[in-house]
């Protein structure tokens, strides 16, 4: 792995951690009165379960991370089958056409020679 890739991976990881911390603070910790560290540690399993299995995420097209992880992402293009069929027909039609004659002379040169 190159140094640039390593840095990019490191920064992405930092961004993910920062975003996760922001979400946890905003939606969970700031909404509750947590008295002490043991109470906080008891609250974290609920947070993890809620984030991963119950709360849908916009970036995952409304799926939870668990659903996205098991590849339950729905097909977003309703016309995918029609596009594949049209592509197959177009390729077959193009292969059936014989090779056309390639023009070797530029159109302006043809006009000049006709005008003489």
SVG drawing of the C-alpha trace seen along z (x, -y; Angstrom):
<svg xmlns="http://www.w3.org/2000/svg" viewBox="-39 -25 43 36">
<polyline fill="none" stroke="black" stroke-width="0.4" points="0.0,0.0 1.4,-3.4 1.8,-6.2 -0.9,-8.2 -3.4,-5.3 -2.4,-4.8 -3.0,-8.4 -6.3,-8.5 -7.4,-5.3 -6.3,-6.8 -8.2,-10.1 -11.3,-8.3 -11.1,-6.2 -10.7,-9.4 -13.7,-11.0 -15.8,-7.9 -14.9,-7.9 -15.6,-11.7 -19.0,-11.3 -19.9,-8.3 -18.9,-10.3 -21.0,-13.2 -24.1,-11.0 -23.7,-9.2 -23.3,-12.5 -26.2,-14.3 -28.8,-11.5 -28.0,-9.6 -25.7,-11.1 -27.0,-14.7 -30.6,-13.3 -30.0,-11.4 -28.9,-12.2 -26.1,-9.8 -25.0,-9.8 -21.7,-7.8 -19.4,-5.7 -21.1,-2.3 -24.5,-3.8 -22.8,-5.0 -21.3,-1.5 -24.7,0.1 -26.2,-2.4 -23.8,-1.6 -25.2,1.8 -28.5,0.1 -26.8,-2.6 -24.9,-0.1 -28.1,2.1 -30.1,-1.0 -27.6,-2.3 -26.9,1.0 -30.2,2.8 -33.1,0.3 -32.1,-3.1 -32.2,-3.5 -29.4,-5.5 -29.8,-7.9 -26.5,-7.0 -27.6,-3.4 -30.8,-4.2 -32.9,-3.9 -31.5,-0.6 -29.9,0.2 -26.1,1.1 -27.0,4.7 -29.3,4.9 -26.7,3.3 -24.0,5.7 -26.0,8.7 -26.5,7.2 -30.2,6.3 -29.7,3.2 -32.7,2.9 -32.2,2.4 -32.4,-1.4 -33.0,-1.3 -36.4,-0.1 -35.5,0.2 -32.4,2.3 -33.9,5.3 -35.2,3.3 -31.8,1.6 -30.0,4.9 -32.4,6.3 -32.1,3.2 -28.3,3.4 -28.3,7.0 -30.5,6.3 -28.4,3.3 -25.2,5.3 -26.8,8.1 -28.1,5.5 -24.8,3.8 -23.0,7.1 -25.4,8.0 -24.7,4.9 -21.9,5.3 -19.0,3.0 -19.7,-0.4 -17.4,-2.0 -15.0,-4.4 -14.7,-7.8 -11.1,-8.4 -11.6,-12.0 -12.5,-14.9 -16.0,-16.4 -14.5,-19.8 -12.0,-18.2 -15.0,-16.6 -16.8,-19.9 -13.6,-21.6 -13.1,-18.8 -16.8,-19.0 -16.6,-22.8 -13.7,-22.5"/>
</svg>
